[in-house]
Amino acid sequence: MRPQDITREVRNEGAPLLFSPLTLRGVTARNRLMLAPMNQHRAKDGFADDGLLVHLGKFALGGFGIVMTEASAVLETGRIGPADLGIWSDDHIPGLKRVTTYLRSRGALSAMQICHGGRKGAIQRPWHGFGPLDQTDMARGDNPWPLVSATAEAVGPGHATPKALDREGIDKVVAAFADAASRADKAGFDILEIHGGHGYLIASFLTPVVNRRTDEYGGNLADRMRFALEVATAVRRRWPSSKPLFFRM
Ligand SMILES: Cc1cc2nc3c(=O)[nH]c(=O)nc-3n(C[C@H](O)[C@H](O)[C@H](O)COP(=O)(O)O)c2cc1C
């Protein structure tokens, strides 16, 4: 939107711009309030349940224009913690559809954030310390999984060393993001966001602090961006052109 349009909108409506509708591609939010993605660490096997419906639903009832899910894993091994919301299986679609149907019925647009945790995966639920999953967590049924990243460097002391993704591994993750986009569409989401921040897998490729690869996915900025762009391109191919795609970094 051009600055003069913003000024006109404020003058015409006499209300703060925050409360005016926002059209992005083919969807219109009733206002510009968006619930930020916030991991709840309470999904079982990635499934949306009544708790998620109530949690997100209350923000739609409260008047938010856009309600976004927490970071939702595109692969089971792409979870941040063991109780992340997931979209790695078609089985996840019906539970999510119930959520989007409710949000729509209350006038909100629904948005899903899709994510791969990379080397920051296999962490404890916050109330158990947010550290690497350990024996106590395993006794509770929270088992760790093998991690991947741009390079084989642990995120910190005590955390597992990830495997550096090879070409085949990269293709698999890109395909998983694309499949997640198709599922999110089937589940009825209006907006999709790729999580490219917070040190997770995509961010680990973007930053020279972690990415010291010597192949075409490392080195200068254009090469470090290659993985993120491959993900975004694959997702955009599957995500309807009438629906907005966000990228968080
Ligand atoms: C409990 C909690 C969980 C979060 N989970 C996510 C997440 O899943 N994805 C994400 O991109 N950001 C996540 N964030 C970051 C928020 O989206 C937001 O950027 C952050 O809280 C800063 O905004 P604030 O200053 O309004 O709190 C989380 C934040 C909190 C407090």
The ligand as a Tripos MOL2 file, in Angstrom:
@<TRIPOS>MOLECULE
LIG
   31    33     1     0     0
SMALL
NO_CHARGES

@<TRIPOS>ATOM
      1 C1          5.4000  -19.2010   24.2420 C.3       1 LIG1
      2 C2          5.9410  -18.6830   22.9460 C.ar      1 LIG1
      3 C3          6.0200  -19.5390   21.8690 C.ar      1 LIG1
      4 C4          6.4880  -19.0780   20.6340 C.ar      1 LIG1
      5 N1          6.4830  -19.9000   19.5500 N.ar      1 LIG1
      6 C5          6.8000  -19.4120   18.3280 C.ar      1 LIG1
      7 C6          6.5980  -20.1860   17.1650 C.ar      1 LIG1
      8 O1          6.0990  -21.3090   17.2010 O.2       1 LIG1
      9 N2          6.9670  -19.6300   15.9810 N.ar      1 LIG1
     10 C7          7.4930  -18.3650   15.8900 C.ar      1 LIG1
     11 O2          7.8290  -17.9190   14.7990 O.2       1 LIG1
     12 N3          7.6370  -17.5890   16.9750 N.ar      1 LIG1
     13 C8          7.2860  -18.0710   18.1800 C.ar      1 LIG1
     14 N4          7.3630  -17.2560   19.2740 N.ar      1 LIG1
     15 C9          7.7440  -15.8550   19.0780 C.3       1 LIG1
     16 C10         6.4800  -14.9990   18.9120 C.3       1 LIG1
     17 O3          5.8090  -15.3030   17.6990 O.3       1 LIG1
     18 C11         6.8170  -13.4950   18.9330 C.3       1 LIG1
     19 O4          7.6260  -13.1510   17.8540 O.3       1 LIG1
     20 C12         7.5270  -13.0950   20.1920 C.3       1 LIG1
     21 O5          6.7820  -13.5000   21.3140 O.3       1 LIG1
     22 C13         7.7800  -11.5810   20.2350 C.3       1 LIG1
     23 O6          6.5670  -10.8870   20.2570 O.3       1 LIG1
     24 P1          6.0730  -10.1760   21.6050 P.3       1 LIG1
     25 O7          7.1020   -9.1470   21.8990 O.co2     1 LIG1
     26 O8          4.7270   -9.6180   21.2290 O.co2     1 LIG1
     27 O9          5.9800  -11.2710   22.6420 O.co2     1 LIG1
     28 C14         6.9260  -17.7270   20.5090 C.ar      1 LIG1
     29 C15         6.8330  -16.8920   21.6210 C.ar      1 LIG1
     30 C16         6.3500  -17.3500   22.8090 C.ar      1 LIG1
     31 C17         6.2430  -16.3860   23.9660 C.3       1 LIG1
@<TRIPOS>BOND
     1     1     2 1
     2     2     3 ar
     3     2    30 ar
     4     3     4 ar
     5     4     5 ar
     6     4    28 ar
     7     5     6 ar
     8     6     7 ar
     9     6    13 1
    10     7     8 2
    11     7     9 ar
    12     9    10 ar
    13    10    11 2
    14    10    12 ar
    15    12    13 ar
    16    13    14 ar
    17    14    15 1
    18    14    28 ar
    19    15    16 1
    20    16    17 1
    21    16    18 1
    22    18    19 1
    23    18    20 1
    24    20    21 1
    25    20    22 1
    26    22    23 1
    27    23    24 1
    28    24    25 2
    29    24    26 1
    30    24    27 1
    31    28    29 ar
    32    29    30 ar
    33    30    31 1
@<TRIPOS>SUBSTRUCTURE
     1 LIG1         1 GROUP 0 **** ****
